[in-house]
Amino acid sequence: MGSTKYRVIFTDIDGTLLNSDHRISEKTVTALKTWTDSGRELVLASSRGISGIEPIIRRYDLSCSVIALGGSVIRDEDGRVLYEAGMIIETVKEILKRVRLENLPAAWSAYSVEKWIANSKDDPGILNEASIVEASPTGYDLSLFSDDEKIGKVLLFCKPGTIDMVEESLKGSFPELSIAKSSDILLEINPKGITKASAVHEYCRIKGIALENTIAFGDNYNDLHMLETVGRPVIMGNAPADLRSRFDMITLDNDHDGIATALEKIMC
């Protein structure tokens, strides 16, 4: 079938779809709209919450579905939630208790479909995150989550140079959770078995799409399983060297139209 077999693109957002100015280049927007105008599907697959993805969709008028919170939420292009998974509040409290007891150098945020609860109004990492995603926390107290609310992700904002230590500590304490780095300071904690890859599987099951007919773009460790799952994985040129070494197709970095360049090669 060649390139015509591909039916859906799953793309990470930060460091992949967005450039260093947190914008999508004109060339990449054009390539993605050509893709969706042909009747094929686009899915933004991110660790961001819904509120941090919506500004991108509006700015570029994208026709796309969304995988949010690292795989905990799937929403279609009409805004309907197709899938939701999450931790109970007691699990989140145990994670944050461990952070406190071990004096781990990290601020935190916790997310559900509708809420973003942070532990500080003035932590530099949280303020920077709010600026990047063009959204603000909805509150600063875990009690704002209801007892039966599904909490899709806990995000730790680690001090520079400490994330490996924080990751090792929490993986030892919570082997049942999915824990992965999304940058050199951000550590993502999701429910057991919930990753972007699991959401790709679920999306394709719902839509009746074979995995071999999918493409994915990513740049960091929390994208690894998604890249390993799809039919055509593409790693960004700005990804860590050990990740780039695992894949055959390496495109240009996110500041040089990496997605558009790869699509030109795949679809030619």
KALINWO-V508825 format. One record per residue. N is the residue number from 1. PHI is phi in radians with two decimals (NA if undefined). BURIAL is 1 if it has 16 or more other C-alpha atoms within 10 Angstrom, else 0. Layout:
n:N phi:PHI burial:BURIAL
n:N phi:PHI burial:BURIAL
This chain:
n:1 phi:NA burial:0
n:2 phi:1.14 burial:0
n:3 phi:-1.17 burial:0
n:4 phi:-1.21 burial:0
n:5 phi:-1.30 burial:0
n:6 phi:-1.28 burial:1
n:7 phi:-2.02 burial:1
n:8 phi:-2.58 burial:1
n:9 phi:-1.90 burial:1
n:10 phi:-1.88 burial:1
n:11 phi:-2.28 burial:1
n:12 phi:-1.05 burial:1
n:13 phi:-1.76 burial:1
n:14 phi:-1.28 burial:1
n:15 phi:1.45 burial:1
n:16 phi:-2.26 burial:1
n:17 phi:-1.26 burial:1
n:18 phi:-1.63 burial:1
n:19 phi:-1.48 burial:1
n:20 phi:-1.17 burial:0
n:21 phi:-1.61 burial:0
n:22 phi:1.07 burial:1
n:23 phi:-2.31 burial:1
n:24 phi:-1.67 burial:1
n:25 phi:-1.17 burial:1
n:26 phi:-1.03 burial:0
n:27 phi:-1.11 burial:0
n:28 phi:-1.23 burial:1
n:29 phi:-1.02 burial:1
n:30 phi:-1.06 burial:0
n:31 phi:-1.10 burial:1
n:32 phi:-1.24 burial:1
n:33 phi:-1.25 burial:1
n:34 phi:-1.07 burial:0
n:35 phi:-1.08 burial:1
n:36 phi:-1.26 burial:1
n:37 phi:-1.12 burial:0
n:38 phi:-1.45 burial:0
n:39 phi:1.68 burial:0
n:40 phi:-1.59 burial:0
n:41 phi:-1.82 burial:1
n:42 phi:-2.17 burial:1
n:43 phi:-2.25 burial:1
n:44 phi:-1.46 burial:1
n:45 phi:-1.97 burial:1
n:46 phi:-2.41 burial:1
n:47 phi:-1.47 burial:1
n:48 phi:-1.12 burial:1
n:49 phi:-1.36 burial:1
n:50 phi:-0.98 burial:1
n:51 phi:-1.12 burial:1
n:52 phi:-1.57 burial:1
n:53 phi:-1.74 burial:1
n:54 phi:-0.99 burial:0
n:55 phi:-1.06 burial:0
n:56 phi:-1.18 burial:1
n:57 phi:-1.06 burial:1
n:58 phi:-1.18 burial:0
n:59 phi:-1.06 burial:0
n:60 phi:-1.86 burial:0
n:61 phi:0.88 burial:0
n:62 phi:-1.49 burial:1
n:63 phi:-1.71 burial:1
n:64 phi:-2.73 burial:1
n:65 phi:-1.63 burial:1
n:66 phi:-2.41 burial:1
n:67 phi:-1.87 burial:1
n:68 phi:-2.06 burial:1
n:69 phi:0.95 burial:1
n:70 phi:1.17 burial:1
n:71 phi:2.04 burial:1
n:72 phi:-1.38 burial:1
n:73 phi:-2.36 burial:1
n:74 phi:-2.14 burial:1
n:75 phi:-2.22 burial:1
n:76 phi:-1.46 burial:1
n:77 phi:-1.22 burial:0
n:78 phi:-1.62 burial:0
n:79 phi:1.54 burial:0
n:80 phi:-1.50 burial:0
n:81 phi:-1.35 burial:0
n:82 phi:-1.58 burial:0
n:83 phi:-2.76 burial:1
n:84 phi:-2.58 burial:1
n:85 phi:-2.32 burial:1
n:86 phi:-3.07 burial:1
n:87 phi:-1.54 burial:1
n:88 phi:-1.38 burial:1
n:89 phi:-1.06 burial:1
n:90 phi:-1.15 burial:0
n:91 phi:-1.14 burial:0
n:92 phi:-1.07 burial:1
n:93 phi:-1.08 burial:0
n:94 phi:-1.16 burial:0
n:95 phi:-1.06 burial:1
n:96 phi:-1.23 burial:1
n:97 phi:-1.12 burial:0
n:98 phi:-1.13 burial:1
n:99 phi:-1.02 burial:1
n:100 phi:-1.24 burial:0
n:101 phi:-1.15 burial:0
n:102 phi:-1.57 burial:0
n:103 phi:0.92 burial:0
n:104 phi:-1.26 burial:1
n:105 phi:-1.39 burial:1
n:106 phi:-2.67 burial:1
n:107 phi:-1.49 burial:1
n:108 phi:-2.47 burial:1
n:109 phi:-2.41 burial:1
n:110 phi:-2.28 burial:1
n:111 phi:-2.32 burial:1
n:112 phi:-2.07 burial:1
n:113 phi:-0.99 burial:1
n:114 phi:-1.85 burial:0
n:115 phi:-2.14 burial:1
n:116 phi:-2.29 burial:1
n:117 phi:-1.84 burial:1
n:118 phi:-2.00 burial:1
n:119 phi:-1.68 burial:1
n:120 phi:-2.68 burial:1
n:121 phi:-1.50 burial:0
n:122 phi:-2.29 burial:0
n:123 phi:-1.14 burial:0
n:124 phi:-1.01 burial:0
n:125 phi:-1.13 burial:1
n:126 phi:-1.20 burial:1
n:127 phi:-1.08 burial:0
n:128 phi:-1.16 burial:0
n:129 phi:-1.07 burial:1
n:130 phi:-1.07 burial:0
n:131 phi:-1.16 burial:0
n:132 phi:-1.17 burial:0
n:133 phi:-1.53 burial:1
n:134 phi:1.00 burial:0
n:135 phi:-2.63 burial:1
n:136 phi:-2.23 burial:1
n:137 phi:-0.95 burial:1
n:138 phi:-1.53 burial:0
n:139 phi:3.10 burial:1
n:140 phi:-2.35 burial:0
n:141 phi:-2.52 burial:0
n:142 phi:-1.04 burial:1
n:143 phi:-1.12 burial:0
n:144 phi:-1.27 burial:0
n:145 phi:-1.40 burial:1
n:146 phi:-1.33 burial:0
n:147 phi:-1.07 burial:0
n:148 phi:-1.78 burial:0
n:149 phi:-1.33 burial:1
n:150 phi:-1.50 burial:1
n:151 phi:-1.74 burial:1
n:152 phi:-1.34 burial:1
n:153 phi:-2.78 burial:1
n:154 phi:-1.98 burial:1
n:155 phi:-2.02 burial:1
n:156 phi:-1.80 burial:1
n:157 phi:-1.74 burial:1
n:158 phi:-1.50 burial:1
n:159 phi:-1.14 burial:1
n:160 phi:-0.89 burial:0
n:161 phi:1.47 burial:0
n:162 phi:-2.00 burial:0
n:163 phi:-1.12 burial:1
n:164 phi:-1.13 burial:0
n:165 phi:-1.16 burial:0
n:166 phi:-1.11 burial:1
n:167 phi:-1.06 burial:1
n:168 phi:-1.06 burial:0
n:169 phi:-1.10 burial:0
n:170 phi:-1.31 burial:1
n:171 phi:-1.12 burial:0
n:172 phi:-1.21 burial:0
n:173 phi:-1.50 burial:0
n:174 phi:-2.31 burial:1
n:175 phi:-1.14 burial:0
n:176 phi:-1.45 burial:0
n:177 phi:-1.74 burial:1
n:178 phi:-1.61 burial:1
n:179 phi:-2.24 burial:1
n:180 phi:-2.67 burial:1
n:181 phi:-1.38 burial:1
n:182 phi:-1.99 burial:1
n:183 phi:-2.84 burial:1
n:184 phi:-1.40 burial:0
n:185 phi:-2.29 burial:1
n:186 phi:-1.89 burial:1
n:187 phi:-2.05 burial:1
n:188 phi:-1.72 burial:1
n:189 phi:-2.16 burial:1
n:190 phi:-2.13 burial:1
n:191 phi:-1.02 burial:1
n:192 phi:-0.92 burial:0
n:193 phi:1.34 burial:0
n:194 phi:-1.68 burial:1
n:195 phi:-2.50 burial:1
n:196 phi:-1.05 burial:1
n:197 phi:-1.12 burial:1
n:198 phi:-1.11 burial:1
n:199 phi:-1.22 burial:1
n:200 phi:-1.06 burial:1
n:201 phi:-1.01 burial:1
n:202 phi:-1.17 burial:1
n:203 phi:-1.07 burial:1
n:204 phi:-1.16 burial:1
n:205 phi:-1.13 burial:0
n:206 phi:-1.10 burial:0
n:207 phi:-1.55 burial:0
n:208 phi:1.23 burial:0
n:209 phi:-1.92 burial:0
n:210 phi:-1.28 burial:1
n:211 phi:-1.04 burial:1
n:212 phi:-1.16 burial:0
n:213 phi:-1.76 burial:1
n:214 phi:-2.14 burial:1
n:215 phi:-2.15 burial:1
n:216 phi:-2.43 burial:1
n:217 phi:-2.10 burial:1
n:218 phi:-2.76 burial:1
n:219 phi:-2.42 burial:1
n:220 phi:-2.55 burial:1
n:221 phi:-1.11 burial:1
n:222 phi:-1.30 burial:1
n:223 phi:-1.69 burial:1
n:224 phi:-1.00 burial:1
n:225 phi:-1.16 burial:0
n:226 phi:-1.06 burial:1
n:227 phi:-1.11 burial:1
n:228 phi:-1.28 burial:0
n:229 phi:-1.53 burial:1
n:230 phi:-1.41 burial:1
n:231 phi:-1.25 burial:0
n:232 phi:-2.30 burial:1
n:233 phi:-1.46 burial:1
n:234 phi:-2.28 burial:1
n:235 phi:-1.71 burial:1
n:236 phi:-1.32 burial:1
n:237 phi:-1.14 burial:1
n:238 phi:-1.60 burial:1
n:239 phi:-1.22 burial:1
n:240 phi:-0.97 burial:0
n:241 phi:-1.00 burial:0
n:242 phi:-1.21 burial:0
n:243 phi:-1.30 burial:1
n:244 phi:-1.04 burial:1
n:245 phi:-1.22 burial:0
n:246 phi:-1.58 burial:0
n:247 phi:-2.23 burial:0
n:248 phi:-1.35 burial:0
n:249 phi:-1.80 burial:0
n:250 phi:-1.97 burial:1
n:251 phi:-1.78 burial:1
n:252 phi:-1.18 burial:1
n:253 phi:-1.33 burial:1
n:254 phi:-1.25 burial:1
n:255 phi:-1.65 burial:1
n:256 phi:-2.34 burial:0
n:257 phi:1.01 burial:1
n:258 phi:-1.01 burial:1
n:259 phi:-1.17 burial:1
n:260 phi:-1.06 burial:1
n:261 phi:-1.09 burial:1
n:262 phi:-1.16 burial:1
n:263 phi:-1.09 burial:1
n:264 phi:-1.03 burial:0
n:265 phi:-1.26 burial:0
n:266 phi:-1.18 burial:0
n:267 phi:-1.61 burial:0
n:268 phi:-1.26 burial:0
